[in-house]
């Protein structure tokens, strides 16, 4: 099986910058919330886990957008990656599946 060659990274450079900014903002929300309420108590492991999940999500979508396929295939693959991310997040947060 021959793996498809990825398109140049220039194509998704803006996506990566925007995604990194959004991920940093989302990681800052619990940090700010912990300053105002005791209901939010994240440790270093929680921030690390969230950062790893965001990094995997961003890398997966970046790869999906760089595949030389139609927009439908790229969109479907990116949506599937987002669904896996959301299911993983929900499972880690509240045990949705177990």
MOPAC internal coordinates of N, CA, C and O (Angstrom, degrees):
PM7 1SCF
backbone

  N    0.0000 0     0.00 0     0.00 0    0    0    0
  C    1.4410 1     0.00 0     0.00 0    1    0    0
  C    1.5332 1   108.66 1     0.00 0    2    1    0
  O    1.2310 1   121.16 1   -49.10 1    3    2    1
  N    1.2881 1   115.38 1   130.90 1    3    2    1
  C    1.4600 1   120.77 1  -179.31 1    5    3    2
  C    1.5176 1   108.51 1   -99.64 1    6    5    3
  O    1.2310 1   121.03 1   -54.80 1    7    6    5
  N    1.3178 1   115.63 1   125.20 1    7    6    5
  C    1.4628 1   120.00 1   178.46 1    9    7    6
  C    1.5179 1   109.95 1   -77.05 1   10    9    7
  O    1.2310 1   120.14 1   -39.12 1   11   10    9
  N    1.3295 1   117.35 1   140.88 1   11   10    9
  C    1.4661 1   118.91 1   179.64 1   13   11   10
  C    1.5273 1   110.96 1   -69.78 1   14   13   11
  O    1.2310 1   121.40 1   -34.62 1   15   14   13
  N    1.3017 1   114.92 1   145.38 1   15   14   13
  C    1.4563 1   120.34 1   177.18 1   17   15   14
  C    1.5206 1   108.68 1   -77.40 1   18   17   15
  O    1.2310 1   120.86 1   -45.63 1   19   18   17
  N    1.3277 1   115.96 1   134.37 1   19   18   17
  C    1.4550 1   120.12 1   179.70 1   21   19   18
  C    1.5187 1   110.25 1   -76.45 1   22   21   19
  O    1.2310 1   121.03 1   -32.88 1   23   22   21
  N    1.3028 1   115.63 1   147.12 1   23   22   21
  C    1.4557 1   121.08 1   175.71 1   25   23   22
  C    1.5256 1   109.34 1   -72.38 1   26   25   23
  O    1.2310 1   119.66 1   -17.44 1   27   26   25
  N    1.3168 1   118.25 1   162.56 1   27   26   25
  C    1.4753 1   120.15 1  -178.43 1   29   27   26
  C    1.5231 1   112.77 1   -57.20 1   30   29   27
  O    1.2310 1   121.28 1   -29.78 1   31   30   29
  N    1.3266 1   115.16 1   150.22 1   31   30   29
  C    1.4623 1   121.14 1  -177.68 1   33   31   30
  C    1.5240 1   112.29 1   -70.67 1   34   33   31
  O    1.2310 1   119.85 1   164.17 1   35   34   33
  N    1.3443 1   117.90 1   -15.83 1   35   34   33
  C    1.4684 1   120.18 1   178.87 1   37   35   34
  C    1.5258 1   111.19 1   -57.91 1   38   37   35
  O    1.2310 1   121.00 1   151.71 1   39   38   37
  N    1.2958 1   115.70 1   -28.29 1   39   38   37
  C    1.4541 1   121.29 1  -177.02 1   41   39   38
  C    1.5261 1   112.46 1   -64.67 1   42   41   39
  O    1.2310 1   120.07 1   149.71 1   43   42   41
  N    1.3136 1   117.48 1   -30.29 1   43   42   41
  C    1.4618 1   120.89 1  -175.33 1   45   43   42
  C    1.5270 1   113.09 1  -116.43 1   46   45   43
  O    1.2310 1   120.15 1  -165.01 1   47   46   45
  N    1.3089 1   117.32 1    14.99 1   47   46   45
  C    1.4664 1   120.39 1  -178.03 1   49   47   46
  C    1.5246 1   112.02 1   -60.33 1   50   49   47
  O    1.2310 1   119.70 1   136.58 1   51   50   49
  N    1.3244 1   118.18 1   -43.42 1   51   50   49
  C    1.4636 1   121.14 1   178.89 1   53   51   50
  C    1.5196 1   111.10 1   -65.25 1   54   53   51
  O    1.2310 1   120.56 1   141.03 1   55   54   53
  N    1.3376 1   116.53 1   -38.97 1   55   54   53
  C    1.4675 1   119.82 1   177.57 1   57   55   54
  C    1.5142 1   110.50 1   -59.96 1   58   57   55
  O    1.2310 1   120.20 1   135.42 1   59   58   57
  N    1.3247 1   117.23 1   -44.58 1   59   58   57
  C    1.4627 1   120.29 1  -178.18 1   61   59   58
  C    1.5217 1   112.07 1   -63.12 1   62   61   59
  O    1.2310 1   120.42 1   138.84 1   63   62   61
  N    1.3242 1   116.81 1   -41.16 1   63   62   61
  C    1.4722 1   119.87 1   178.52 1   65   63   62
  C    1.5256 1   110.95 1   -64.71 1   66   65   63
  O    1.2310 1   120.43 1   134.14 1   67   66   65
  N    1.3186 1   116.77 1   -45.86 1   67   66   65
  C    1.4622 1   120.66 1   179.57 1   69   67   66
  C    1.5226 1   111.02 1   -64.90 1   70   69   67
  O    1.2310 1   120.13 1   137.76 1   71   70   69
  N    1.3203 1   117.36 1   -42.24 1   71   70   69
  C    1.4629 1   120.77 1   179.93 1   73   71   70
  C    1.5224 1   110.87 1   -64.54 1   74   73   71
  O    1.2310 1   119.81 1   137.85 1   75   74   73
  N    1.3309 1   117.97 1   -42.15 1   75   74   73
  C    1.4664 1   121.00 1   179.24 1   77   75   74
  C    1.5271 1   110.71 1   -62.66 1   78   77   75
  O    1.2310 1   120.30 1   140.07 1   79   78   77
  N    1.3262 1   117.04 1   -39.93 1   79   78   77
  C    1.4660 1   120.15 1   178.68 1   81   79   78
  C    1.5266 1   111.02 1   -66.11 1   82   81   79
  O    1.2310 1   120.31 1   137.43 1   83   82   81
  N    1.3300 1   117.01 1   -42.57 1   83   82   81
  C    1.4737 1   120.67 1   179.03 1   85   83   82
  C    1.5286 1   111.06 1   -66.16 1   86   85   83
  O    1.2310 1   120.37 1   139.38 1   87   86   85
  N    1.3270 1   116.90 1   -40.62 1   87   86   85
  C    1.4698 1   120.10 1   178.85 1   89   87   86
  C    1.5223 1   110.83 1   -64.14 1   90   89   87
  O    1.2310 1   120.47 1   138.73 1   91   90   89
  N    1.3298 1   116.71 1   -41.27 1   91   90   89
  C    1.4676 1   119.78 1   178.10 1   93   91   90
  C    1.5241 1   110.76 1   -64.28 1   94   93   91
  O    1.2310 1   120.30 1   140.49 1   95   94   93
  N    1.3168 1   117.03 1   -39.51 1   95   94   93
  C    1.4634 1   120.99 1   177.94 1   97   95   94
  C    1.5279 1   110.64 1   -64.63 1   98   97   95
  O    1.2310 1   120.18 1   136.65 1   99   98   97
  N    1.3235 1   117.26 1   -43.35 1   99   98   97
  C    1.4635 1   120.24 1   179.30 1  101   99   98
  C    1.5299 1   111.80 1   -66.17 1  102  101   99
  O    1.2310 1   120.22 1   145.93 1  103  102  101
  N    1.3266 1   117.19 1   -34.07 1  103  102  101
  C    1.4610 1   119.89 1   176.97 1  105  103  102
  C    1.5253 1   111.74 1   -73.17 1  106  105  103
  O    1.2310 1   120.34 1   154.91 1  107  106  105
  N    1.3246 1   116.96 1   -25.09 1  107  106  105
  C    1.4639 1   120.25 1   179.28 1  109  107  106
  C    1.5250 1   112.10 1   -78.11 1  110  109  107
  O    1.2310 1   120.10 1   156.07 1  111  110  109
  N    1.3186 1   117.42 1   -23.93 1  111  110  109
  C    1.4670 1   120.04 1  -177.87 1  113  111  110
  C    1.5318 1   113.08 1   -58.95 1  114  113  111
  O    1.2310 1   118.59 1   129.19 1  115  114  113
  N    1.3382 1   120.29 1   -50.81 1  115  114  113
  C    1.4642 1   118.63 1   178.25 1  117  115  114
  C    1.5267 1   112.54 1   -65.66 1  118  117  115
  O    1.2310 1   120.45 1   149.16 1  119  118  117
  N    1.3304 1   116.74 1   -30.84 1  119  118  117
  C    1.4610 1   120.13 1   178.15 1  121  119  118
  C    1.5306 1   110.88 1   -63.78 1  122  121  119
  O    1.2310 1   120.62 1   137.01 1  123  122  121
  N    1.3180 1   116.42 1   -42.99 1  123  122  121
  C    1.4621 1   120.98 1   177.86 1  125  123  122
  C    1.5290 1   109.93 1   -70.56 1  126  125  123
  O    1.2310 1   120.26 1   139.59 1  127  126  125
  N    1.3303 1   117.12 1   -40.41 1  127  126  125
  C    1.4647 1   120.30 1  -179.69 1  129  127  126
  C    1.5250 1   111.47 1   -62.57 1  130  129  127
  O    1.2310 1   119.99 1   145.49 1  131  130  129
  N    1.3329 1   117.62 1   -34.51 1  131  130  129
  C    1.4646 1   120.38 1   179.54 1  133  131  130
  C    1.5224 1   111.48 1   -65.45 1  134  133  131
  O    1.2310 1   120.14 1   155.32 1  135  134  133
  N    1.3290 1   117.34 1   -24.68 1  135  134  133
  C    1.4584 1   120.48 1   179.03 1  137  135  134
  C    1.5259 1   111.76 1   -74.68 1  138  137  135
  O    1.2310 1   120.25 1   158.58 1  139  138  137
  N    1.3363 1   117.12 1   -21.42 1  139  138  137
  C    1.4601 1   120.52 1  -174.27 1  141  139  138
  C    1.5263 1   114.31 1  -109.72 1  142  141  139
  O    1.2310 1   119.98 1   159.42 1  143  142  141
  N    1.3247 1   117.64 1   -20.58 1  143  142  141
  C    1.4588 1   119.10 1  -177.08 1  145  143  142
  C    1.5250 1   110.73 1  -144.37 1  146  145  143
  O    1.2310 1   121.28 1   -27.47 1  147  146  145
  N    1.3165 1   115.15 1   152.53 1  147  146  145
  C    1.4696 1   120.11 1   177.55 1  149  147  146
  C    1.5269 1   111.44 1   -88.54 1  150  149  147
  O    1.2310 1   120.30 1   174.97 1  151  150  149
  N    1.3292 1   117.02 1    -5.03 1  151  150  149
  C    1.4602 1   120.57 1  -179.79 1  153  151  150
  C    1.5284 1   112.51 1   -70.89 1  154  153  151
  O    1.2310 1   120.11 1   156.60 1  155  154  153
  N    1.3101 1   117.40 1   -23.40 1  155  154  153
  C    1.4624 1   122.08 1   178.71 1  157  155  154
  C    1.5176 1   107.19 1  -106.65 1  158  157  155
  O    1.2310 1   120.69 1   -60.85 1  159  158  157
  N    1.3080 1   116.29 1   119.15 1  159  158  157
  C    1.4735 1   119.60 1   178.63 1  161  159  158
  C    1.5264 1   108.81 1  -139.36 1  162  161  159
  O    1.2310 1   121.16 1   -92.13 1  163  162  161
  N    1.3095 1   115.39 1    87.87 1  163  162  161
  C    1.4523 1   121.61 1   177.14 1  165  163  162
  C    1.5176 1   108.55 1   -94.73 1  166  165  163
  O    1.2310 1   120.85 1   -39.11 1  167  166  165
  N    1.3196 1   115.98 1   140.89 1  167  166  165
  C    1.4531 1   121.46 1   174.03 1  169  167  166
  C    1.5228 1   109.60 1  -100.58 1  170  169  167
  O    1.2310 1   120.89 1     1.85 1  171  170  169
  N    1.3144 1   115.91 1  -178.15 1  171  170  169
  C    1.4614 1   120.66 1   179.58 1  173  171  170
  C    1.5295 1   111.21 1   -61.62 1  174  173  171
  O    1.2310 1   120.72 1   143.59 1  175  174  173
  N    1.3231 1   116.23 1   -36.41 1  175  174  173
  C    1.4610 1   120.28 1   178.77 1  177  175  174
  C    1.5162 1   112.75 1   -64.81 1  178  177  175
  O    1.2310 1   120.43 1   143.87 1  179  178  177
  N    1.3300 1   116.78 1   -36.13 1  179  178  177
  C    1.4616 1   120.51 1   177.89 1  181  179  178
  C    1.5256 1   110.92 1   -65.26 1  182  181  179
  O    1.2310 1   120.46 1   135.97 1  183  182  181
  N    1.3232 1   116.72 1   -44.03 1  183  182  181
  C    1.4599 1   120.48 1   178.42 1  185  183  182
  C    1.5255 1   111.01 1   -65.89 1  186  185  183
  O    1.2310 1   120.58 1   139.92 1  187  186  185
  N    1.3214 1   116.51 1   -40.08 1  187  186  185
  C    1.4556 1   120.65 1   178.81 1  189  187  186
  C    1.5284 1   110.48 1   -64.52 1  190  189  187
  O    1.2310 1   120.35 1   135.22 1  191  190  189
  N    1.3371 1   116.94 1   -44.78 1  191  190  189
  C    1.4593 1   120.60 1   178.32 1  193  191  190
  C    1.5171 1   112.30 1   -61.44 1  194  193  191
  O    1.2310 1   120.36 1   136.54 1  195  194  193
  N    1.3218 1   116.91 1   -43.46 1  195  194  193
  C    1.4630 1   120.50 1   178.42 1  197  195  194
  C    1.5225 1   110.73 1   -64.76 1  198  197  195
  O    1.2310 1   120.08 1   138.81 1  199  198  197
  N    1.3235 1   117.46 1   -41.19 1  199  198  197
  C    1.4662 1   120.89 1   179.21 1  201  199  198
  C    1.5244 1   111.15 1   -63.56 1  202  201  199
  O    1.2310 1   120.56 1   140.21 1  203  202  201
  N    1.3286 1   116.53 1   -39.79 1  203  202  201
  C    1.4715 1   119.90 1   178.16 1  205  203  202
  C    1.5235 1   110.06 1   -66.00 1  206  205  203
  O    1.2310 1   120.15 1   136.90 1  207  206  205
  N    1.3282 1   117.32 1   -43.10 1  207  206  205
  C    1.4717 1   119.85 1   178.14 1  209  207  206
  C    1.5218 1   111.38 1   -61.74 1  210  209  207
  O    1.2310 1   120.03 1   136.92 1  211  210  209
  N    1.3258 1   117.55 1   -43.08 1  211  210  209
  C    1.4621 1   120.56 1   178.26 1  213  211  210
  C    1.5287 1   110.95 1   -64.60 1  214  213  211
  O    1.2310 1   120.23 1   139.86 1  215  214  213
  N    1.3285 1   117.16 1   -40.14 1  215  214  213
  C    1.4628 1   120.38 1   179.36 1  217  215  214
  C    1.5240 1   111.08 1   -64.05 1  218  217  215
  O    1.2310 1   120.31 1   137.18 1  219  218  217
  N    1.3246 1   117.00 1   -42.82 1  219  218  217
  C    1.4597 1   120.32 1   177.87 1  221  219  218
  C    1.5259 1   111.46 1   -65.50 1  222  221  219
  O    1.2310 1   120.47 1   139.75 1  223  222  221
  N    1.3206 1   116.70 1   -40.25 1  223  222  221
  C    1.4602 1   120.55 1   177.28 1  225  223  222
  C    1.5282 1   110.61 1   -61.67 1  226  225  223
  O    1.2310 1   120.51 1   131.28 1  227  226  225
  N    1.3209 1   116.64 1   -48.72 1  227  226  225
  C    1.4609 1   120.34 1  -179.67 1  229  227  226
  C    1.5194 1   112.43 1   -62.58 1  230  229  227
  O    1.2310 1   120.31 1   136.44 1  231  230  229
  N    1.3217 1   117.02 1   -43.56 1  231  230  229
  C    1.4625 1   120.58 1   179.54 1  233  231  230
  C    1.5246 1   110.85 1   -65.13 1  234  233  231
  O    1.2310 1   120.32 1   139.00 1  235  234  233
  N    1.3260 1   116.99 1   -41.00 1  235  234  233
  C    1.4646 1   120.24 1   179.48 1  237  235  234
  C    1.5146 1   112.33 1   -64.22 1  238  237  235
  O    1.2310 1   120.36 1   135.03 1  239  238  237
  N    1.3053 1   116.91 1   -44.97 1  239  238  237
  C    1.4647 1   119.93 1   179.40 1  241  239  238
  C    1.5213 1   110.25 1   -68.53 1  242  241  239
  O    1.2310 1   119.84 1   142.19 1  243  242  241
  N    1.3313 1   117.91 1   -37.81 1  243  242  241
  C    1.4596 1   120.59 1   177.51 1  245  243  242
  C    1.5258 1   110.69 1   -60.71 1  246  245  243
  O    1.2310 1   120.12 1   135.50 1  247  246  245
  N    1.3067 1   117.38 1   -44.50 1  247  246  245
  C    1.4627 1   120.80 1   178.17 1  249  247  246
  C    1.5216 1   110.53 1   -65.24 1  250  249  247
  O    1.2310 1   120.35 1   138.22 1  251  250  249
  N    1.3251 1   116.93 1   -41.78 1  251  250  249
  C    1.4630 1   119.92 1   179.43 1  253  251  250
  C    1.5242 1   111.18 1   -61.54 1  254  253  251
  O    1.2310 1   120.15 1   140.95 1  255  254  253
  N    1.3225 1   117.31 1   -39.05 1  255  254  253
  C    1.4644 1   120.46 1  -179.39 1  257  255  254
  C    1.5216 1   112.81 1   -74.21 1  258  257  255
  O    1.2310 1   120.06 1   160.15 1  259  258  257
  N    1.3193 1   117.48 1   -19.85 1  259  258  257
  C    1.4575 1   120.79 1   179.86 1  261  259  258
  C    1.5232 1   113.41 1   -92.08 1  262  261  259
  O    1.2310 1   119.88 1   173.76 1  263  262  261
  N    1.3255 1   117.84 1    -6.24 1  263  262  261
  C    1.4606 1   119.75 1   178.63 1  265  263  262
  C    1.5253 1   109.86 1   -67.93 1  266  265  263
  O    1.2310 1   120.44 1   -40.49 1  267  266  265
  N    1.3310 1   116.77 1   139.51 1  267  266  265
  C    1.4622 1   119.57 1  -178.99 1  269  267  266
  C    1.5303 1   112.00 1   -83.11 1  270  269  267
  O    1.2310 1   120.73 1  -116.19 1  271  270  269
  N    1.2892 1   116.22 1    63.81 1  271  270  269
  C    1.4635 1   121.69 1   178.40 1  273  271  270
  C    1.5229 1   107.88 1  -124.51 1  274  273  271
  O    1.2310 1   121.03 1     4.93 1  275  274  273
  N    1.3149 1   115.64 1  -175.07 1  275  274  273
  C    1.4642 1   118.85 1   179.58 1  277  275  274
  C    1.5325 1   109.63 1   -73.00 1  278  277  275
  O    1.2310 1   121.31 1   -15.23 1  279  278  277
  N    1.3215 1   115.09 1   164.77 1  279  278  277
  C    1.4692 1   119.81 1   178.86 1  281  279  278
  C    1.5146 1   111.05 1   -63.28 1  282  281  279
  O    1.2310 1   120.13 1   149.20 1  283  282  281
  N    1.3147 1   117.36 1   -30.80 1  283  282  281
  C    1.4741 1   119.40 1   178.43 1  285  283  282
  C    1.5194 1   111.21 1   -64.79 1  286  285  283
  O    1.2310 1   120.72 1   135.39 1  287  286  285
  N    1.3183 1   116.23 1   -44.61 1  287  286  285
  C    1.4682 1   120.28 1  -179.74 1  289  287  286
  C    1.5232 1   110.00 1   -65.68 1  290  289  287
  O    1.2310 1   120.53 1   135.27 1  291  290  289
  N    1.3362 1   116.60 1   -44.73 1  291  290  289
  C    1.4659 1   119.84 1   178.93 1  293  291  290
  C    1.5211 1   111.53 1   -62.72 1  294  293  291
  O    1.2310 1   120.57 1   137.47 1  295  294  293
  N    1.3281 1   116.52 1   -42.53 1  295  294  293
  C    1.4632 1   120.31 1   179.03 1  297  295  294
  C    1.5156 1   112.34 1   -64.81 1  298  297  295
  O    1.2310 1   120.74 1   137.73 1  299  298  297
  N    1.3248 1   116.19 1   -42.27 1  299  298  297
  C    1.4678 1   120.10 1   179.51 1  301  299  298
  C    1.5190 1   110.93 1   -65.06 1  302  301  299
  O    1.2310 1   120.41 1   139.07 1  303  302  301
  N    1.3229 1   116.82 1   -40.93 1  303  302  301
  C    1.4604 1   120.24 1   179.00 1  305  303  302
  C    1.5228 1   111.12 1   -66.32 1  306  305  303
  O    1.2310 1   120.30 1   136.96 1  307  306  305
  N    1.3367 1   117.03 1   -43.04 1  307  306  305
  C    1.4682 1   120.43 1   177.49 1  309  307  306
  C    1.5273 1   110.86 1   -63.51 1  310  309  307
  O    1.2310 1   120.02 1   140.41 1  311  310  309
  N    1.3300 1   117.56 1   -39.59 1  311  310  309
  C    1.4674 1   120.80 1   177.82 1  313  311  310
  C    1.5313 1   110.88 1   -65.18 1  314  313  311
  O    1.2310 1   120.09 1   139.61 1  315  314  313
  N    1.3226 1   117.43 1   -40.39 1  315  314  313
  C    1.4637 1   120.71 1   178.18 1  317  315  314
  C    1.5239 1   111.12 1   -63.37 1  318  317  315
  O    1.2310 1   120.52 1   140.33 1  319  318  317
  N    1.3191 1   116.62 1   -39.67 1  319  318  317
  C    1.4602 1   120.77 1   177.92 1  321  319  318
  C    1.5258 1   110.14 1   -65.04 1  322  321  319
  O    1.2310 1   120.30 1   139.31 1  323  322  321
  N    1.3246 1   117.03 1   -40.69 1  323  322  321
  C    1.4687 1   121.06 1   178.57 1  325  323  322
  C    1.5278 1   111.03 1   -65.11 1  326  325  323
  O    1.2310 1   119.95 1   141.32 1  327  326  325
  N    1.3275 1   117.70 1   -38.68 1  327  326  325
  C    1.4657 1   120.98 1   179.05 1  329  327  326
  C    1.5281 1   110.30 1   -65.87 1  330  329  327
  O    1.2310 1   120.26 1   137.36 1  331  330  329
  N    1.3279 1   117.12 1   -42.64 1  331  330  329
  C    1.4676 1   120.52 1   177.23 1  333  331  330
  C    1.5277 1   110.22 1   -61.45 1  334  333  331
  O    1.2310 1   120.30 1   138.96 1  335  334  333
  N    1.3378 1   117.02 1   -41.04 1  335  334  333
  C    1.4631 1   121.22 1   176.96 1  337  335  334
  C    1.5249 1   110.46 1   -60.41 1  338  337  335
  O    1.2310 1   120.03 1   131.58 1  339  338  337
  N    1.3181 1   117.55 1   -48.42 1  339  338  337
  C    1.4685 1   120.72 1  -177.93 1  341  339  338
  C    1.5286 1   112.01 1   -64.40 1  342  341  339
  O    1.2310 1   120.22 1   139.94 1  343  342  341
  N    1.3281 1   117.18 1   -40.06 1  343  342  341
  C    1.4686 1   119.87 1   177.21 1  345  343  342
  C    1.5308 1   111.18 1   -65.09 1  346  345  343
  O    1.2310 1   120.55 1   139.50 1  347  346  345
  N    1.3228 1   116.56 1   -40.50 1  347  346  345
  C    1.4673 1   120.16 1   177.92 1  349  347  346
  C    1.5173 1   110.45 1   -64.57 1  350  349  347
  O    1.2310 1   120.46 1   135.95 1  351  350  349
  N    1.3341 1   116.72 1   -44.05 1  351  350  349
  C    1.4686 1   121.19 1   179.43 1  353  351  350
  C    1.5345 1   110.18 1   -60.88 1  354  353  351
  O    1.2310 1   120.66 1   133.94 1  355  354  353
  N    1.3275 1   116.35 1   -46.06 1  355  354  353
  C    1.4637 1   120.21 1  -179.37 1  357  355  354
  C    1.5284 1   111.19 1   -64.05 1  358  357  355
  O    1.2310 1   120.54 1   140.35 1  359  358  357
  N    1.3176 1   116.57 1   -39.65 1  359  358  357
  C    1.4610 1   119.90 1   179.52 1  361  359  358
  C    1.5270 1   110.73 1   -65.70 1  362  361  359
  O    1.2310 1   120.20 1   137.24 1  363  362  361
  N    1.3131 1   117.23 1   -42.76 1  363  362  361
  C    1.4655 1   119.87 1   179.22 1  365  363  362
  C    1.5292 1   112.01 1   -70.02 1  366  365  363
  O    1.2310 1   120.16 1   148.49 1  367  366  365
  N    1.3292 1   117.30 1   -31.51 1  367  366  365
  C    1.4683 1   120.54 1  -176.88 1  369  367  366
  C    1.5285 1   111.95 1   -77.21 1  370  369  367
  O    1.2310 1   120.35 1   129.00 1  371  370  369
  N    1.3185 1   116.94 1   -51.00 1  371  370  369
  C    1.4580 1   119.20 1  -172.43 1  373  371  370
  C    1.5131 1   114.59 1  -131.27 1  374  373  371
  O    1.2310 1   119.47 1  -176.83 1  375  374  373
  N    1.3157 1   118.61 1     3.17 1  375  374  373
  C    1.4602 1   120.01 1  -179.25 1  377  375  374
  C    1.5215 1   111.91 1    69.63 1  378  377  375
  O    1.2310 1   120.20 1  -131.25 1  379  378  377
  N    1.3187 1   117.22 1    48.75 1  379  378  377
  C    1.4474 1   123.36 1  -175.21 1  381  379  378
  C    1.5310 1   112.76 1   -60.05 1  382  381  379
  O    1.2310 1   120.03 1   139.34 1  383  382  381
  N    1.3089 1   117.55 1   -40.66 1  383  382  381
  C    1.4605 1   121.15 1  -173.99 1  385  383  382
  C    1.5235 1   113.47 1   -92.17 1  386  385  383
  O    1.2310 1   119.96 1   160.52 1  387  386  385
  N    1.2935 1   117.67 1   -19.48 1  387  386  385
  C    1.4725 1   119.00 1  -175.50 1  389  387  386
  C    1.5157 1   111.52 1  -100.28 1  390  389  387
  O    1.2310 1   120.10 1   180.00 1  391  390  389

